[in-house]
Amino acid sequence: MELIGSVFDGRGRAGDFAWMIEQPDYDDALFVFNDNEAQFRAHQAHVAGAGACGASAGNAVIRPYQCQDPPRAAGIPTGDHGGFPRLTDGARQAIDDALAAIQTVLASGRYRRVIYSAADESGALGTGIFVVGDDVKRYIVDGLRRVTSS
């Protein structure tokens, strides 16, 4: 399984998740978007009224695609109310829960690629809305590497 860090460089082209997810070239991809913890937990609990399937800002514009069958997107929490400033036990647990959910979706065998938002060509997690600690960003990307290599 291929893990791809995609850098946003404008609308209507590669890097723009809202555009990419609609292109047939990406039908074999699961898109991982930066989610807030509350909406991630609402989706886990199947509480649609809590915004679990509603589009949001940034790459969370594709949140509705996690509610399709089969899902085309999966959220991974980068925090609530501004972001996880550091990798606390609570942040780690939320991220681990998301990674487990992603691994379950990938087990279907439907996907050949996982695409996440990268800050630059280094592959570091891109975060445009929340302020997220570097240790949190590394933990997320390392976790995505683990679930795509297993």
NUDO-351568 format. One record per residue: residue number from 1; residue in one letter; x, y, z of N, C-alpha, C in turn. Coordinates in pm, whole numbers, plus 50000, padded with zeros to 5 digits. Atoms other than C-alpha are relative to their C-alpha. Layout:
// residues N
ATOM num residu   nc1   nc2   nc3  cac1  cac2  cac3   cc1   cc2   cc3
ATOM NUM      A     X     Y     Z     X     Y     Z     X     Y     Z
...
This chain:
// residues 150
ATOM num residu   nc1   nc2   nc3  cac1  cac2  cac3   cc1   cc2   cc3
ATOM   1      M 50085 49883 50000 50000 50000 50000 50089 50123 50000
ATOM   2      E 49920 49879 50014 50134 50339 49903 49945 50112 50090
ATOM   3      L 50035 49885 49919 50131 50633 50146 50053 50123 49929
ATOM   4      I 49964 49882 50077 50131 50970 49972 49968 50126 50079
ATOM   5      G 50020 49868 49942 50179 51311 50129 49972 50098 49887
ATOM   6      S 50043 49910 50107 49993 51561 49910 50002 50144 50050
ATOM   7      V 49983 49860 49960 50082 51930 49928 49897 50086 49930
ATOM   8      F 50099 49908 50058 49804 52185 49876 50073 50117 49938
ATOM   9      D 49938 49889 50072 49907 52437 49614 49897 50072 49914
ATOM  10      G 50107 49932 50072 49574 52582 49504 49885 49907 49968
ATOM  11      R 50123 50075 50026 49224 52474 49415 49999 49942 49858
ATOM  12      G 50024 50058 50131 49129 52246 49130 50117 49923 49942
ATOM  13      R 49887 50079 50047 49448 52041 49110 50051 49912 50114
ATOM  14      A 49945 50089 49898 49651 51778 49293 50040 50079 50124
ATOM  15      G 49978 49932 49873 49677 51873 49659 49871 50054 50058
ATOM  16      D 50132 49952 49959 49318 51999 49672 49912 49877 50018
ATOM  17      F 50074 50123 49973 49137 51709 49841 49858 50005 49944
ATOM  18      A 50136 49989 50053 48793 51840 49739 49996 49970 49851
ATOM  19      W 49991 50027 50143 48900 51823 49375 50046 49856 49976
ATOM  20      M 49941 50132 50022 49110 51506 49398 49900 49887 50021
ATOM  21      I 50090 50110 49964 48842 51291 49562 49892 49978 49895
ATOM  22      E 50099 50010 50108 48611 51358 49266 50059 49947 49870
ATOM  23      Q 49934 50044 50123 48867 51249 49006 50009 49847 49994
ATOM  24      P 49991 50147 50013 48850 50889 48874 50141 49946 50023
ATOM  25      D 49863 50044 49977 49231 50871 48896 50027 49964 50146
ATOM  26      Y 49979 50023 49857 49194 50857 49275 49897 49904 50060
ATOM  27      D 50102 50092 49950 48920 50593 49300 50055 49892 50092
ATOM  28      D 49939 50104 49916 49165 50353 49466 50065 50056 50126
ATOM  29      A 49934 49932 49888 49267 50603 49734 49904 50026 50116
ATOM  30      L 50068 49954 49880 49157 50662 50091 50068 50130 50040
ATOM  31      F 49947 49870 49962 49200 51028 50182 49988 50016 50151
ATOM  32      V 49999 49977 49856 49298 51105 50542 50005 50151 50022
ATOM  33      F 50006 49856 49974 49193 51451 50654 50021 50030 50147
ATOM  34      N 49979 49953 49863 49279 51648 50966 49864 50034 50060
ATOM  35      D 50131 49983 49938 48977 51629 51192 50017 50060 50139
ATOM  36      N 49996 49961 49860 48889 51781 51524 49949 49880 50081
ATOM  37      E 50029 50119 49920 48850 51534 51806 49850 49981 50022
ATOM  38      A 50143 50014 49973 48483 51607 51878 49926 49939 49881
ATOM  39      Q 50070 50055 50117 48367 51537 51524 50051 49859 49966
ATOM  40      F 49948 50135 50017 48598 51235 51499 49925 49904 50093
ATOM  41      R 50069 50086 49902 48440 51091 51817 49853 49984 49963
ATOM  42      A 50140 50010 50043 48090 51171 51687 49987 49899 49886
ATOM  43      H 50005 50096 50110 48165 50975 51371 50019 49857 50052
ATOM  44      Q 49978 50132 49940 48300 50683 51575 49874 49947 50068
ATOM  45      A 50121 50038 49927 47979 50682 51779 49876 49999 49911
ATOM  46      H 50110 49996 50096 47764 50713 51464 49896 50103 50037
ATOM  47      V 50088 49891 49962 47616 51042 51584 50004 50103 49886
ATOM  48      A 49996 49916 50120 47544 51206 51248 49962 50145 50030
ATOM  49      G 50045 49864 49969 47372 51509 51403 50108 50087 50062
ATOM  50      A 49894 49924 49935 47696 51612 51573 50104 50050 49900
ATOM  51      G 49908 49951 50101 47862 51706 51244 50097 49896 49949
ATOM  52      A 49908 50106 50038 48027 51370 51186 50010 49983 49849
ATOM  53      C 50000 50015 50145 47938 51386 50817 49994 50134 49928
ATOM  54      G 50008 49868 50061 47939 51760 50757 50136 50053 49959
ATOM  55      A 49876 49939 50048 48202 51938 50552 50043 50112 50094
ATOM  56      S 49946 49894 49917 48428 52183 50730 50108 50072 49921
ATOM  57      A 49894 49922 50067 48722 52410 50652 50124 49914 49978
ATOM  58      G 49875 50070 50028 49061 52304 50521 49974 49868 49930
ATOM  59      N 50019 50129 50066 49100 51945 50412 49882 49921 50058
ATOM  60      A 50121 50064 49946 48801 51851 50632 49878 50027 49912
ATOM  61      V 50106 49981 50098 48593 51967 50337 49952 49864 49947
ATOM  62      I 50037 50133 50049 48593 51596 50245 49938 49912 50109
ATOM  63      R 50058 50079 49891 48445 51483 50580 49876 49920 49956
ATOM  64      P 50117 50080 50039 48114 51376 50414 50036 49867 49934
ATOM  65      Y 49961 50123 50069 48305 51110 50218 50035 49887 50096
ATOM  66      Q 49976 50107 49904 48381 50920 50539 49869 49928 50033
ATOM  67      C 50131 50058 49970 48008 50850 50566 49941 49924 49881
ATOM  68      Q 50045 50079 50114 47980 50683 50226 50032 49853 50022
ATOM  69      D 49970 50143 49994 47980 50309 50174 50039 49955 49860
ATOM  70      P 49889 49999 49905 48256 50234 50107 50051 50143 50023
ATOM  71      P 49948 49866 49972 48423 50533 50271 50114 50036 49905
ATOM  72      R 49890 49949 50082 48653 50747 50058 50095 50085 50082
ATOM  73      A 49920 49913 49914 48789 50950 50350 49993 49949 50143
ATOM  74      A 49996 50034 49858 48887 50905 50713 50066 50117 50073
ATOM  75      G 49943 49892 49921 48951 51167 50977 50100 49951 50102
ATOM  76      I 49904 50029 49893 49245 51174 51213 50009 50127 50085
ATOM  77      P 50003 49879 49916 49226 51412 51511 50136 50068 50011
ATOM  78      T 49882 49917 49977 49477 51693 51523 49974 50097 50115
ATOM  79      G 50030 49919 49883 49306 51855 51820 49859 50050 50001
ATOM  80      D 50126 49928 49987 49009 52055 51932 50033 50139 50049
ATOM  81      H 49981 49863 49952 48986 52428 51985 50144 50049 49981
ATOM  82      G 49868 49947 50028 49316 52511 51820 50108 49897 49975
ATOM  83      G 49902 50103 50031 49501 52180 51797 50065 49941 50123
ATOM  84      F 49922 50063 49893 49704 51941 52008 50139 50065 49999
ATOM  85      P 49869 49935 50000 50008 52151 52109 50116 49905 50025
ATOM  86      R 49897 50101 49973 50196 51839 52223 49932 49864 50010
ATOM  87      L 50050 50137 50000 50158 51463 52228 49976 49953 50144
ATOM  88      T 50039 50046 49867 49979 51400 52556 49940 49860 49989
ATOM  89      D 50065 50131 50002 49826 51067 52656 49865 50007 49931
ATOM  90      G 50131 49983 50064 49486 51198 52547 50010 50016 49849
ATOM  91      A 49979 49983 50143 49612 51310 52208 50042 49868 49936
ATOM  92      R 49953 50130 50051 49793 50979 52157 49883 49903 49988
ATOM  93      Q 50114 50092 50003 49475 50785 52242 49905 50033 49885
ATOM  94      A 50089 49960 50109 49262 50986 51997 50061 49962 49865
ATOM  95      I 49932 50033 50126 49519 50940 51720 50005 49848 49981
ATOM  96      D 49997 50147 50009 49558 50568 51797 49863 49944 49962
ATOM  97      D 50135 50044 50035 49180 50526 51779 49973 50024 49851
ATOM  98      A 50018 49969 50143 49179 50694 51437 50082 49905 49914
ATOM  99      L 49915 50092 50076 49468 50480 51314 49939 49860 49996
ATOM 100      A 50066 50132 49997 49283 50165 51423 49880 49999 49906
ATOM 101      A 50115 49991 50091 48972 50281 51236 50046 50000 49854
ATOM 102      I 49946 49998 50136 49181 50354 50926 50047 49862 49960
ATOM 103      Q 49952 50135 50028 49343 50012 50948 49883 49906 49968
ATOM 104      T 50118 50082 50027 48997 49852 50960 49945 50028 49861
ATOM 105      V 50048 49964 50134 48888 50042 50649 50094 49943 49893
ATOM 106      L 49903 50050 50098 49208 49946 50467 49995 49848 49986
ATOM 107      A 50006 50146 50004 49156 49578 50554 49901 49948 49897
ATOM 108      S 50096 50041 50104 48874 49572 50298 50071 49959 49871
ATOM 109      G 49926 50029 50122 49143 49549 50029 49960 50088 49882
ATOM 110      R 50050 49913 50106 48966 49819 49827 50100 50108 49959
ATOM 111      Y 49913 49884 50020 49245 50076 49852 50143 49959 49967
ATOM 112      R 49859 50021 50033 49590 50087 49696 50087 50113 50052
ATOM 113      R 49927 49881 49954 49686 50433 49824 49927 50066 50116
ATOM 114      V 50052 49913 49894 49640 50646 50134 50065 50135 49977
ATOM 115      I 49951 49866 50027 49671 51019 50077 49968 50089 50119
ATOM 116      Y 50018 49907 49888 49723 51268 50358 50056 50136 49960
ATOM 117      S 49954 49865 50027 49791 51640 50367 50141 50020 50054
ATOM 118      A 49861 49976 49962 50164 51717 50369 50030 50149 49995
ATOM 119      A 49960 49860 49994 50322 52049 50458 50091 50037 49882
ATOM 120      D 49903 49976 50106 50594 52013 50195 50052 49865 49952
ATOM 121      E 49946 50123 50058 50801 51758 50007 50066 49908 50104
ATOM 122      S 49941 50084 49895 50950 51630 50337 49902 49893 50048
ATOM 123      G 50102 50094 49955 50621 51450 50406 49944 50031 50137
ATOM 124      A 50055 49960 49869 50557 51628 50737 49852 50032 49984
ATOM 125      L 50143 49974 50005 50188 51654 50819 49973 50149 49981
ATOM 126      G 50040 49862 50023 50034 51973 50684 49881 50036 50087
ATOM 127      T 50110 49951 49917 49814 52169 50922 49986 50149 49972
ATOM 128      G 50018 49860 50035 49671 52496 50803 49910 50075 50095
ATOM 129      I 50099 49933 49916 49393 52569 51052 50039 49991 50147
ATOM 130      F 49962 50021 49861 49508 52419 51382 50151 50017 50018
ATOM 131      V 49859 49995 49964 49839 52479 51557 50029 49868 50071
ATOM 132      V 49977 50137 49953 49970 52127 51610 50149 49983 50028
ATOM 133      G 49861 50023 49962 50289 52027 51789 50072 49909 49902
ATOM 134      D 49919 50081 50092 50570 51878 51583 49999 49853 50040
ATOM 135      D 50003 50140 49957 50567 51563 51797 49868 49933 49963
ATOM 136      V 50131 50052 50040 50195 51520 51720 50001 49970 49850
ATOM 137      K 49993 50020 50146 50254 51563 51347 50083 49877 49965
ATOM 138      R 49915 50118 50025 50536 51307 51352 49928 49871 50039
ATOM 139      Y 50071 50119 49953 50326 51062 51551 49892 49958 49900
ATOM 140      I 50105 50031 50098 50043 51085 51298 50060 49939 49874
ATOM 141      V 49941 50052 50124 50263 51035 50992 50066 49865 50024
ATOM 142      D 49941 50131 49967 50457 50753 51161 49890 49894 50013
ATOM 143      G 50112 50093 49986 50123 50590 51247 49941 49962 49865
ATOM 144      L 50050 50031 50134 50003 50619 50889 50096 49908 49926
ATOM 145      R 49900 50092 50061 50328 50456 50775 49980 49858 50052
ATOM 146      R 50020 50134 49942 50263 50167 51014 49878 49931 49942
ATOM 147      V 50123 50066 50045 49905 50103 50905 50003 49971 49850
ATOM 148      T 49994 50028 50144 49990 50121 50535 50106 49895 49966
ATOM 149      S 49897 50101 50027 50285 49883 50568 49963 49864 50057
ATOM 150      S 50038 50130 49940 50101 49612 50761 49905 49921 49913
